[in-house]
Amino acid sequence: MSIRGRLTALSLTGLAALGVVTATAQPASAQPAPESAEVEVYGHRGASGYRPEHTLASYELAAQMGADYIEPDLVPTKDGVLVARHENDITGTTDVAERPEFADRKTTKVIDGTEHTGWFTEDFTLAELKTLRAKERLPEIRQQNTVYDGRYQVPTLQEVIELRDRLSAELGREIGIAPETKHPSYFRSIGLPLEPRLVDQLDGAGLNEPGSKVAVQSFEVGNLQQLNAELEVPLVQLISSSGAPQDFVESGDPRTYQDMVTPKGLRDIAEYADVIGPDTEVILPVDEQGFLTEPTRVVDDAHRAGLQVVPYTVRAENTFLPADFRSSEDPAAYGDAFGFFRALYATGIDGIFSDNPDIAVAARDEG
């Protein structure tokens, strides 16, 4: 059953007042998800293997290719509007560096402990940002996508929601959205918190209701715990293969992402979230040469904790695939993405993020 379907069932039985799976509602002894449950495909930044990421064209193509969800990463403008960019540093994803009128906006900032030099969304009003045009972030790997450089604006969350509504009507099936809050601690520190704006927009769109096909993501923990009291849709705890949540680092909490995927760590996550979104290497680790090793127990342990598992991110190019599935030494050539999808599906995951949603859907439907 889909994330939406499972949580709707819970809300109908009154097991979760906010429409989410908690450790109380879904105890650690819960059984793993049934093998027959259909894996849901999340168009990662849209269909970013084929169009510049986080553009309306990318999201639309993902839905047309069969994606169940489209994923807008969210950052704010200077005037507080949520827009879809993977990072607030827009140097590599827009033509801002070629715009002389914005030359003086180039600056250096420390974001989540890392120094960045470039142009940042929080230094532009929405009107100014709308004068820019998106471009391919990985031109060396995805040269074919560069033909679309300069054609698309940076979309707002509202525009993504409106696109989602239109596509759902046109395609005859509900398209979900999976917004990710980017750098929440940083934006809170500069007076541009993401969460109130996101809650307001979901409320205004009628999407903050049990059963809404929405899943809100974050690599941090504190903001998801806050959102658990404000949202009635599934929450996704993203988990990197290394390091720790930024809010843990800043508060001195010694826990790492590795600690979070122990059985106890997963039970702790289930107190406030419904899904984990781990790096694929958390499920299928690779050795020093990049070849797959033995699968971990994370999927089974997460299911026992009442959590669904939606790992990120499968991309078709050799440079992003485990060595087992590479077709050549050419980093931009396609490898055996079908093989990698099959290996992931065999672990019992509930969904998958992919830049190539068409391949993800085809691999799923092949069984």
ZINORUR-V723102 format. One record per backbone hydrogen bond with DSSP energy under -1.0 kcal/mol. CO is the residue of the C=O (numbers start at 0). NH is the residue of the N-H. Records with the same first field share a line. If there is no record, write none. Layout:
BEGIN
CO = NH ; NH
END
This chain:
BEGIN
1 = 5
2 = 6
3 = 7
4 = 8
5 = 9
6 = 10
7 = 11
8 = 12
9 = 14
15 = 18
21 = 25
26 = 29
33 = 36
39 = 351
40 = 67 ; 68
41 = 43 ; 353
42 = 45 ; 70
44 = 53
46 = 49 ; 50
54 = 58
55 = 59
56 = 60
57 = 46 ; 61
58 = 62
59 = 63
60 = 64
61 = 66
62 = 65
67 = 175
68 = 42
69 = 177
71 = 179
72 = 84
73 = 181
74 = 82
76 = 79
80 = 76
81 = 156
82 = 74
87 = 120
89 = 93
92 = 134
94 = 97
95 = 98
98 = 101
99 = 102
101 = 104
102 = 105
106 = 117
108 = 115
110 = 113
113 = 110
115 = 108
117 = 106
118 = 89
119 = 122
120 = 123
123 = 77
124 = 128
125 = 129
127 = 130
128 = 131
132 = 94
133 = 149
137 = 141
141 = 144
142 = 145
144 = 147
145 = 148
147 = 150
151 = 133
154 = 83
155 = 159
156 = 160
157 = 161
158 = 162
159 = 163
160 = 164
161 = 165
162 = 166
163 = 167
164 = 168
165 = 169
166 = 170
167 = 171
175 = 69
176 = 214
178 = 216
179 = 73
182 = 186
183 = 187
184 = 188
185 = 189
186 = 191
187 = 190
193 = 197
194 = 198
195 = 199
196 = 200
197 = 201
198 = 202
199 = 203
200 = 204
201 = 206
202 = 205
208 = 211
211 = 213
212 = 176
215 = 235
216 = 180
217 = 237
220 = 224
221 = 225
222 = 226
223 = 227
225 = 228
226 = 229 ; 230
233 = 215
234 = 273 ; 274
235 = 217
236 = 276
238 = 278
242 = 256
244 = 248
245 = 249
246 = 250
247 = 251 ; 252
255 = 259
258 = 261
261 = 265
262 = 266
263 = 267
264 = 268
265 = 269
267 = 270
268 = 271 ; 272
273 = 307
274 = 236
275 = 309
276 = 238
277 = 311
278 = 281
279 = 282 ; 283
282 = 295
284 = 292
286 = 289
289 = 322
290 = 286
296 = 300
297 = 301
298 = 302
299 = 303
300 = 304
301 = 306
302 = 305
303 = 29
307 = 275
308 = 349 ; 350
310 = 352
311 = 279
313 = 354
315 = 334
316 = 319
317 = 320
321 = 324
322 = 325
324 = 335
330 = 318
332 = 317
334 = 336
335 = 339
336 = 340
337 = 341
338 = 342
339 = 343
340 = 344
341 = 345
343 = 346
344 = 347
349 = 39
351 = 41
352 = 313
353 = 43
354 = 48
355 = 359
356 = 360
357 = 361
358 = 362
359 = 363
360 = 364
361 = 365
363 = 366
END
